[in-house]
Amino acid sequence: MIGFPLRVNYNQQDYIYYIISAPSKKSLSIEILLDGKSYTLILSEHKLWMEKAPEENCSLESGLILAISRAVTLRYPI
């Protein structure tokens, strides 16, 4: 279920994304829709968010992943 658009600013550029599935205590992953592509972010053992199975041509920058994960976890505390 896709909600309303959310915005995050990274490197002086605005990114609009949608949360497809929010994190919970059972599932420490976030599925988002960004630029028409679906990405899954997972929480690693070291408490860092990273992209699950990034594609070679369209992986997200680690700073953008951090900015999005911070915004999402503020909205959905786990």
BELKACOR-V452812 format. One record per residue. N is the residue number from 1. PHI is phi in radians with two decimals (999 if undefined). PSI is psi in whole degrees, 0 to 359 (none if undefined). NEAR is the number of other C-alpha atoms within 12 Angstrom. Layout:
N,PHI,PSI,NEAR
N,PHI,PSI,NEAR
This chain:
1,999,124,11
2,-1.71,129,16
3,-1.61,208,13
4,-1.38,159,13
5,-1.22,141,16
6,-2.03,153,23
7,-2.18,141,21
8,-2.38,144,24
9,-1.86,127,19
10,-2.47,129,20
11,0.92,46,12
12,1.02,30,8
13,-2.35,137,11
14,-1.53,137,16
15,-2.12,133,23
16,-1.85,128,21
17,-2.41,163,31
18,-2.16,142,29
19,-1.56,120,32
20,-1.52,313,24
21,-2.44,130,23
22,-1.53,158,31
23,-1.28,156,28
24,-2.57,178,18
25,-1.20,333,13
26,-1.39,319,10
27,-2.10,107,15
28,-1.57,55,27
29,-2.45,156,30
30,-2.21,130,35
31,-1.94,125,32
32,-2.22,161,35
33,-2.03,118,27
34,-2.33,124,27
35,0.95,38,16
36,1.35,5,12
37,-2.09,144,19
38,-1.60,134,25
39,-2.25,144,30
40,-2.00,124,32
41,-1.89,134,38
42,-2.14,154,29
43,-1.61,119,27
44,-1.38,175,13
45,-1.10,335,9
46,-1.61,15,8
47,1.11,33,14
48,-2.02,137,19
49,-1.42,137,30
50,-2.52,161,30
51,-1.37,134,30
52,-1.45,124,22
53,0.84,65,15
54,-1.16,140,19
55,-1.29,151,13
56,-1.09,322,9
57,-1.56,341,8
58,-2.41,47,15
59,-1.43,153,21
60,-1.49,151,29
61,-1.22,148,18
62,-1.12,326,18
63,-1.16,322,19
64,-1.19,320,28
65,-1.05,316,34
66,-1.11,316,24
67,-1.11,316,28
68,-1.18,316,39
69,-1.14,324,37
70,-1.10,315,25
71,-1.12,319,24
72,-1.23,317,31
73,-1.26,339,24
74,-1.24,326,13
75,-1.39,323,15
76,-2.17,86,18
77,-1.15,140,14
78,-2.06,none,19
